[in-house]
Amino acid sequence: MKLHVRRPAKVSWFVRWKTNLFHTPLMAVTTVVFGSVALVFSLLEKNGRVQHRIAQLWARLMVPLGGARLTVEGAENLRKFPVAVYASNHTSYMDTPVLFAALPFQFRILARKALWPVPFIGWYLNRSGQLPIDTDNTHAALASLGAGVKALRAGMPLFVFPEGGRTQTGNLKPFLSGASYLALRSQTPLVPLALVGVFDLLPMHTRYLFPTQVKVIVGEPIETRGMTLRQTEELTTRLRDEIQALLDRDAAAR
């Protein structure tokens, strides 16, 4: 299949005005308010349940404030297993609020360690029990994956962006093997998710929002019971193929 680079449309004065005077201020205030409330609750609880609920409420405000209309397809696949590793394409800074708004249960994110020093974002990630991973340090990365396996075995679902960073074109990048490793080590299912429209909402190369319909498509869980770590690359390839198939089917249906 030939890949086409999707570039943001020319930014009109109206889009600039609306982003700068409406979307950005309201989203910034919402983030500061909900982030502050979450930090307060982080001092009062240890399991992160209330903090996660606050994050979901924040996300369900951020999505419409960003000009997006969210739908979830295949939501029944989210309830087939109580614990699983969830993995999706990574297209935009808006991916995280879209996912928190779409997934109805508590989970933890395996995220880049570089986010931890960022004010509010890093504080929330640290206090809410998210898991940092340093892809530049093999020993540290393995330690983070070990913590992820522990969380899964304790009953906490995990979410991973297997590409390791946002796509610059809207097309899938090569996948890292972390999501597959976590699923295989913990013998939990691996659930592919496809984010549609989020790249168009807030493209990589602009800070302006282009209101649009966004979608989370949940694929069939991939059962890993009985598989071994020797099949990590095989599972990673299958995961990428499944997410690409979800994206292709959605594109063909338009």
Phi, psi and omega in degrees: 000131180282132180267138180245128178286124178262123180248149180298145177294162177301134186277116180281165178297328181292317178296317178299312182299312183294320179295312186287326186258344182239293187300305187297312180299316182293321179291323179294314180297316179301317180295316180295316182296308182291325177296320179294318178297318179297321179296322177297313181293336179295338178278346187253345182224159182248339186270352176076006184296312181292320178300320180293320178298319177298318179298322178294318178296318177302313183295321182288344170271320183297323183298307177291328177296332176278359178088017183255150172245119189258134170231153178238125176251140180076027183301335179299335179286347178283343185249006183287333179224136180292332180228132180201167170261124179255137184218139180218168171293155183240109192243338192195162172297340180276357179302316185297308177299324178299316181291318178296326178288330186271323185275122190273006184233169178285139177208173175237151181253137169267108189234161181299134182299334181298342180281340187296324179284352183286126180307144181067304180298308180295320179298315180296313181303317182291312186286337182265004173084018176290162189249118179280145175227130180256098184289349178272351183234106186301316181296315180294322179296317179295323178296320179295319178295324176297319177295324178295318177299319178300315180298318179296316180293337177274358176102012182257118176298152179237151174238139183223141167263101186293341180287342178083347180187170183289146175285142178270348186244345188096348179267156179296137173268171172302148182264140167278164189266005185302315181298317180294319179301314180299315182295319182289315181297322182267354183055043176247155181295156176247120186251116179280136176236143176241125175265123182242130176090348184285326174299320181287332179293312179219084183298157184302323190263018178213159176254010182262145181264136179243092185312134185197173172279132175238156188217141168247118179254122183259120180275175177293134177300143176262113181287133182247356183300128181093347177278159182241170180296340177296342181261016183302311182293322177300316180292322178297317178297317179296318179300313180298317179299321180294316180294319178297322179295321177297317179295318181295317180296321179294318179297321181290333182280348183283000000 
